[in-house]
């Protein structure tokens, strides 16, 4: 079992819809969780970090964390074509950061 | 402010040659990481430096790979006797403090390495 798992996609949503990206992790002691966005040919950039159970909202982005179920998700409301990218989930596994393989999102106009 | 910088941005080399990749982290960041990303793949951890501690080399794929960090700032990743399978984007990231490797990492633009 991989330490951090993401559906590789591609995930395709129409413009204006909600995109839901999911990530599961293996280590119950994980404390820090991150979502990075990576455009094709570019380096990853941080979108959000979340440390506590529940929801954290930042503009059109909402991160959701459920430590009991060991998953973290990212919701993108009012999706735009400019949101088309690969989204990487990163988890601090007992002090050691691990990245998922990423989910490729396409937002169609 | 200045972000993480890497050089060169692109490198084409012949199989068997040595290459050096440079990373200049964000000023004040004590932790520095190297990753490798092959086309369409996720991030593969290579090595991690934290302050003056011994680096975590657990991700280096072979003894042809080495890295150093001088003065707690600039880092150089060296690949000796390059092979075609070394072709990838090499990403450097830095973060402020680190109790492990869980803090937010800020990535450089990467070096695209092509081994012919």
Contacts between the chains, C-beta under 8 A, distances in Angstrom:
chain1	res1	chain2	res2	distance
A	31	B	102	6.6
A	32	B	102	4.1
A	32	B	103	7.3
A	34	B	104	6.5
A	34	B	105	7.9
A	36	B	107	8.0
A	42	B	109	7.5
A	43	B	91	5.7
A	43	B	107	4.1
A	43	B	108	6.3
A	43	B	109	5.4
A	43	B	110	5.1
A	44	B	43	7.4
A	44	B	91	7.6
A	44	B	107	5.1
A	45	B	107	7.0
A	46	B	104	5.6
A	46	B	105	7.5
A	46	B	106	7.2
A	49	B	104	5.8
A	88	B	42	6.9
A	88	B	43	7.0
A	90	B	105	7.7
A	92	B	100	6.5
A	92	B	101	6.9
A	92	B	102	2.9
A	94	B	100	7.3
A	95	B	99	6.4
A	95	B	100	2.4
A	95	B	101	6.7
A	95	B	102	6.4
A	96	B	100	5.9
A	96	B	101	5.5
A	96	B	102	8.0
A	97	B	33	7.9
A	97	B	45	7.6
A	97	B	100	7.6
A	97	B	101	3.9
A	97	B	102	5.8
A	97	B	105	7.2
A	98	B	45	7.6
A	99	B	35	7.9
A	99	B	42	5.7
A	99	B	43	4.3
A	99	B	45	7.8
A	100	B	42	6.4
A	101	B	41	6.8
A	101	B	42	3.6
A	102	B	42	5.5
